[in-house]
Each structure stands twice: as C-alpha cells, then as structure tokens.
Amino acid sequence: MIDHVPDFIYAKDLEGRFLFANRAVVRNNGFSHVDELVGLTDFDIHPSSFAQEIDEIERQVMTTGLADLGVEEPRLTGDGWLMMTRVPLRDRNGNVIGVVGASRDITSRKRAEELMRAQTQLLQNVARGVEIQSLLQDFIVTLRSLFPSRSVQIVIHGETLDAPSPETLALPIASRDGGRHGSLMISKLADEDAGVLEFLSAVAQTIGIALDRNRDVERIAHLAEHDVLTGLPNRTLLDRTLQRMLTNAVDDDKAVAVAFLDLDNFKLINDSLGHAAGDELLKAVANRIVREVGEAGLVSRIGGDEFVLILGQTNESFRDRLERLRAAIATSISISGIDLRITASIGVACLERPGVTSSELCANADLALYRAKEAGRDGIQMFTPVMAAEARNKLARIDDLRRAIESDEFVVHYQAQYANTGNVIGVEALVRWNHPTRGVLAPSEFVPLAEETGLIVAIGDIVLNKACQQAKDWQKRSVARVRVAVNVSPRQFLEPSLTSHVSQALADADLDPEWLELEVTESLIMQDVEGAIARMHELKALGVSLSIDDFGTGYSSLSMLKKFPLSRLKIDRSFIADIPNDSEDMAITNAIVSLAKLLRLEVVAEGVETEAQARFLERAGCEVFQGYLFARPLPTVDVERLFDCRLSSKELLPQSAVNSGRTWPRFSPGCGEARLRSHPPVP
C-alpha cells in the first residue's frame, strides 16, 4: 500500500543509512528496487551540500526526539517543491533508533500560490491607478518572470483581431460593454496546465478591467473640464485657460477679449419643440461658434444657452469677428424638420490694463451682455466703465431696499375713490418709501428694482398688513368704513403663500374680509389663465373682493373674463388721458363700461384729471371715480379729512354746473376744502 502512495516515505537508522523506502523514493533517486537503496546514506546519493543539510535536520530530530513537521523545501532534483515531515523512529521500548521521513510534492500548490500573488499584485496596481502604459508593461514583466520560456505579448486593438498562429494562445481582453480591447498572446505548451490557463484568463480579465478603468478615468477627467452635451470646455478649463492667456497677453503686449454670448428666446424653442430639439440646436450653434472662432480663441459652454468666448488678438478687430459670428449663428438651422433662425446677444470686455483678473473680465463681459439684452437683443455691446459704476450703484440700491424693509421705512398713502353719489366709498393703498436722506420716494423710484430682485414680495406684505390695520383703525375710531384696495404685484401673485399671507393679515388686523380688495393686472392673470383662476378662487374664498387693474392693456377675451371671480374692473388711465380729444379712446372706454355691466362688474375709472373726462365717464356709466381731479394720494391724516367731505350734488356732474361755469368738483361746506386744496402735491 505504501508503495502505491505518491508521497515520498522512508526510514533511516541512527547513522543515516536507509532502512526502507517506498517506490516513489526509489525511483526519484534513480534506482529500480529498494534493495539497491538500503544501506546507503544521502552522502552516497546527493551532492555533499544537500546531503549535509538533510543530515543536520534528521540528526536533530533523532537527538531531541522532536518531530520536524510541514517544512517546505525545494526539490533536490528537478523543479518543484516538497513539504517535508520527519519524526523519530523508536523501538518498542521508546528508544530512538532512527528517523522516519515523509514528503509530498507541493509544486502545483506552490505554483498556484505564486500565480495568486502575481494576480493580487497586478490587481493592486490597477486599484492604485497606475498609468496604463506602465501598468501594461508590469503585466508583461510579471508574466515573463512566471513563464520565462514562453513569449508574452499584449495586443490592444479594435473589434477585429488577426487570427493567431497555431503556436500562440490568444486570450480575449474583454471590455465592460461586451466588446474587446484586444488579446493576451502567449506561446502554447503541449501539456498546458488547467490552473495556468485559468490564471492567464484571469490576467486577461484584469487587463480588461484596467483598460475599462483607464477609459473611465479619461472620461471623468474630460467631463471635469468639458461640457457633456457639446464637448466644449466648461468653466473650470475656461478659467485656467483665460488666466494663462491674460498672462501671455501682458508679456507679449497683445489684446485679449472675453465675450459672453446668449441665444435669444432659446427657452421658447426648448418649450415648443422639446429638449431634444433644444439640445440639437445647442450642438449646431456650438459647432458654428467653434468654426468661426478658430484657433485664435477658446469657446466654452457654461450652462443652458450661455457661451463664453476668449478671443486672442488677430489682424481683425474683436467687433468685426463677433459680427461675423453673430451672422453665422443667425443662418437658418434645420431642427426636427423645422428651419429655425436664432439670434444671439453678445457682451464683450477687453483687457485694458495689466492686473485685471479673469473674474473681473468675465464680470465686465456679463454686464455688457445684460446691456445688450436691455437694448433689444440680437446685438453686440462693448463694456464701458460706466456700466460697472451703474452696476455698483444698483447693488447699493438693492442693499438700501433691504435695509428699508428691515427698518420699516415704507409708508402707505391712500387715494380716495368716489361713487357717483359724491361720497368716498373706498381708497387705494399706494406705497411710498420714506427715505432717510432723499425724503418720500414715489413707487417709480424703487418698485421696478424691487420686482427684479424679488423684494417686492416683502414690500407687498408690508403694504397689505398696514392697509388692513389702517382700515380697522378707521372703523374702531368711527372715522369711516371704507373698502381698501391693495395692489398685488406679479411676483407676489405667483407666491404659493399669498393666500395664507392675506388670511394672516386680515386676522392680525381683525378686519372683516369684505373691506379688503385685491387688485391684479390683466397682463398678469393672462400669463397663466388656469393658474390665475385657481389662485383667485382661493383668495375669493377668504371673502375678499378682487378687481382687475389696468383693464384694456392686456389681451383677455370675453370668454376668459367671465371665468374670473371679479367684483370690479378698473379702466386703465391710458384710455382716459386723451378724452375727449380722442374719439377712439372714447369708443374703447364706452365698450369697456358696457362689457363690465354685462358681466355685472362695478366700473372704476382711474386717472381722472379733468372735468371733461369726469363728465364723459359719468355719462358712459362709470360708477366709481379716482384721480387727481378729486384727490391725490395722501398720508393717512390728510385722507381722513376727505371722509367728511361730499361732492355738492347727488349727480356727480350736473349739466347746470357745467353751464354755470362752476369749478367742479365742489365739496360740501365745513369739510376742510381749503386745507385739502392747499395740500402740496405728493408724487
């Protein structure tokens, strides 16, 4: 049985002479029968250096009586490894009389461990992100050290592969997307070990992972500095390039310009044709810009339809080059079967002095672009220092507005609204800014900027709260019970919290909703009819009344108008200003009044400044009048005096008053008319 075991098993006496050996030991040492080996020592079989090493180990086992277990040693003959075990040979009395040795060929295991270590090392190099060429060279060096007698080559190619020779083993290097990066080529052996084949396949797979990772790293690095859609440099690469070009321009005494380019009305194209068409348009425009700028500049896309161009100096002026570019962009483009013509607004800033940073230059170009858009778009605007000064002034004004909100510098004036009975039946709340150094400022001085910055929402809440508080105060003091109309700005109307703010303002003032009217403009509600109707119904549910302001300036139809939950309609002052000299305005005003009556809406005429206007509006059927003819917007104390005043006749403008030449309107005696007439005009 021992003779058929593949392990090497033997026994020796105290002098190191073989007492027994199985067939594996006999054949490994070049003998045909065990009798030929018995009595010999290792010194008789092996070189003295090997024999001496074996003898020392075995003599120590016999001397100490301790086993020497599981020691790995190279084979004495041929390539390979053995795991050696030696134990003392004892007689039946326990005395050591020799040594018994057994060894197992672990060459395959050692080879597998070697291959595993090599594979681990290669994987670690991949994980560390070693540069791909160095990594591939490491693969080749490692494989050649493991298989010194075999040729090794890594071939990187496309999808096609030349047929390998019959003597060559070609292992595919697969890519993550199912394709092939190439092949691992290694010369064949007649008796190829299955473990080696498995190792080589794993190496080929590892190379594929390394190439995939390298491709990903390159793509990530590209995306870090380039726009995904157009492939153009992004802001990161732009800033670095611009700073380098500025430095070179100063050294070479050459000019550099930065241009901010915006496509006009791109959102309309995106919304109407879809984002896919919008993307195609952006790529087409990007190609045109790159083609026109050429080598003497850099084109970057920084988001949406915004492009930034860095232009180096050439024989052509910056403006001429950009005019040519603008014309190229405006050439018809076919997108989704539709021919489009798109224009561009361009703002340009040039390097004027050393020391200007890239951020300053970009900020200046952005200011110039803003001006180009303000000027009507489809144009080029060069930056001037005046623009920067105006921008700084605008920032200061914005800060001033914020401070005014925090310091409660906004006050409310009220303009009386008269019924055709001659009584004040309501007031319109109008905001004023009581500036600490400039005095009382009219809305035109700050409302446009407040709208632009969104601060109008906070200002609108201030006016709403103060108007509600004032209306309640008049009622508590028995001064008057009048309706207060408050304008709602477009930004305020779009705020989801508007309804809750109105409800809170009424609750804080303890004001019945019937005494509050909210005015919205016709153009505002026509931007989103369905959304406006929903918002107006929310407000109507609170109990407040709604009026449409500046009616006639928008484009609402009768079918739309009847859907709005309105109580009043205010005729825009632009139709009243030229009455009675403009017959068309008179016809339009008559039509608006008739329309309002059909819809059961009360008509308010605002901006009434002459007796002739008032007379015409009364005859047309207007029920409420507002304008300088009756009263200017006044502070609270002054407007309270009007509540006791009444026009002298039940008829707002009796014909007898006109015939007699009496100045109209007249107030009843004792109402403080003289004081009101002498009150200085308020903006």
C-alpha positions, 0 to 999 in steps of 0.5 A, a space after each residue: 500500500 505504501 508503495 502505491 502512495 505518491 508521497 515520498 516515505 522512508 526510514 533511516 537508522 541512527 547513522 543515516 543509512 536507509 532502512 526502507 523506502 517506498 517506490 516513489 523514493 526509489 525511483 526519484 533517486 534513480 534506482 529500480 528496487 529498494 534493495 539497491 537503496 538500503 544501506 546507503 546514506 544521502 552522502 552516497 546519493 546527493 551532492 555533499 551540500 544537500 546531503 549535509 543539510 538533510 543530515 543536520 535536520 534528521 540528526 536533530 530530530 533523532 537527538 531531541 526526539 522532536 518531530 520536524 513537521 510541514 517544512 517546505 523545501 525545494 526539490 533536490 532534483 528537478 523543479 518543484 517543491 516538497 513539504 517535508 515531515 520527519 519524526 523519530 523512529 523508536 523501538 518498542 521500548 521508546 528508544 530512538 533508533 532512527 528517523 522516519 521521513 515523509 514528503 509530498 510534492 507541493 509544486 502545483 500548490 506552490 505554483 498556484 500560490 505564486 500565480 495568486 500573488 502575481 494576480 493580487 499584485 497586478 490587481 493592486 496596481 490597477 486599484 492604485 491607478 497606475 498609468 496604463 502604459 506602465 501598468 501594461 508593461 508590469 503585466 508583461 514583466 510579471 508574466 515573463 518572470 512566471 513563464 520565462 520560456 514562453 513569449 508574452 505579448 499584449 495586443 490592444 486593438 479594435 473589434 477585429 483581431 488577426 487570427 493567431 498562429 497555431 503556436 500562440 494562445 490568444 486570450 480575449 481582453 474583454 471590455 465592460 460593454 461586451 466588446 474587446 480591447 484586444 488579446 493576451 498572446 502567449 506561446 502554447 505548451 503541449 501539456 498546458 496546465 488547467 490552473 495556468 490557463 485559468 490564471 492567464 484568463 484571469 490576467 486577461 480579465 484584469 487587463 480588461 478591467 484596467 483598460 475599462 478603468 483607464 477609459 473611465 478615468 479619461 472620461 471623468 477627467 474630460 467631463 471635469 473640464 468639458 461640457 457633456 452635451 457639446 464637448 466644449 470646455 466648461 468653466 473650470 478649463 475656461 478659467 485656467 485657460 483665460 488666466 494663462 492667456 491674460 498672462 501671455 497677453 501682458 508679456 507679449 503686449 497683445 489684446 485679449 477679449 472675453 465675450 459672453 454670448 446668449 441665444 435669444 428666446 432659446 427657452 421658447 424653442 426648448 418649450 415648443 419643440 422639446 429638449 431634444 430639439 433644444 439640445 440639437 440646436 445647442 450642438 449646431 450653434 456650438 459647432 458654428 461658434 467653434 468654426 468661426 472662432 478658430 484657433 485664435 480663441 477658446 469657446 466654452 459652454 457654461 450652462 443652458 444657452 450661455 457661451 463664453 468666448 476668449 478671443 486672442 488678438 488677430 489682424 481683425 478687430 474683436 467687433 468685426 469677428 463677433 459680427 461675423 459670428 453673430 451672422 453665422 449663428 443667425 443662418 437658418 438651422 434645420 431642427 426636427 424638420 423645422 428651419 429655425 433662425 436664432 439670434 444671439 446677444 453678445 457682451 464683450 470686455 477687453 483687457 485694458 490694463 495689466 492686473 485685471 483678473 479673469 473674474 473681473 473680465 468675465 464680470 465686465 463681459 456679463 454686464 455688457 451682455 445684460 446691456 445688450 439684452 436691455 437694448 433689444 437683443 440680437 446685438 453686440 455691446 462693448 463694456 464701458 466703465 460706466 456700466 460697472 459704476 451703474 452696476 455698483 450703484 444698483 447693488 447699493 440700491 438693492 442693499 438700501 431696499 433691504 435695509 428699508 424693509 428691515 427698518 420699516 421705512 415704507 409708508 402707505 398713502 391712500 387715494 380716495 375713490 368716489 361713487 357717483 353719489 359724491 361720497 368716498 366709498 373706498 381708497 387705494 393703498 399706494 406705497 411710498 418709501 420714506 427715505 432717510 436722506 432723499 425724503 418720500 420716494 414715489 413707487 417709480 423710484 424703487 418698485 421696478 428694482 424691487 420686482 427684479 430682485 424679488 423684494 417686492 414680495 416683502 414690500 407687498 406684505 408690508 403694504 397689505 398688513 398696514 392697509 388692513 390695520 389702517 382700515 380697522 383703525 378707521 372703523 374702531 375710531 368711527 372715522 369711516 368704513 371704507 373698502 381698501 384696495 391693495 395692489 398685488 404685484 406679479 411676483 407676489 401673485 405667483 407666491 404659493 403663500 399669498 393666500 395664507 399671507 392675506 388670511 394672516 393679515 386680515 386676522 392680525 388686523 381683525 378686519 372683516 374680509 369684505 373691506 379688503 380688495 385685491 387688485 391684479 393686472 390683466 397682463 398678469 392673470 393672462 400669463 397663466 389663465 388656469 393658474 390665475 383662476 385657481 389662485 383667485 378662487 382661493 383668495 375669493 374664498 377668504 371673502 375678499 373682493 378682487 378687481 382687475 387693474 389696468 383693464 384694456 392693456 392686456 389681451 383677455 377675451 370675453 370668454 376668459 373674463 367671465 371665468 374670473 371671480 371679479 367684483 370690479 374692473 378698473 379702466 386703465 388711465 391710458 384710455 382716459 388721458 386723451 378724452 375727449 380729444 380722442 374719439 377712439 379712446 372714447 369708443 374703447 372706454 364706452 365698450 369697456 363700461 358696457 362689457 363690465 355691466 354685462 358681466 355685472 362688474 362695478 366700473 372704476 375709472 382711474 386717472 381722472 384729471 379733468 372735468 371733461 373726462 369726469 363728465 364723459 365717464 359719468 355719462 358712459 356709466 362709470 360708477 366709481 371715480 379716482 384721480 387727481 381731479 378729486 384727490 391725490 394720494 395722501 398720508 393717512 391724516 390728510 385722507 381722513 379729512 376727505 371722509 367728511 367731505 361730499 361732492 355738492 350734488 347727488 349727480 356727480 356732474 350736473 349739466 347746470 354746473 357745467 353751464 354755470 361755469 362752476 369749478 367742479 368738483 365742489 365739496 360740501 361746506 365745513 369739510 376742510 376744502 381749503 386745507 385739502 386744496 392747499 395740500 402740496 402735491 405728493 408724487 
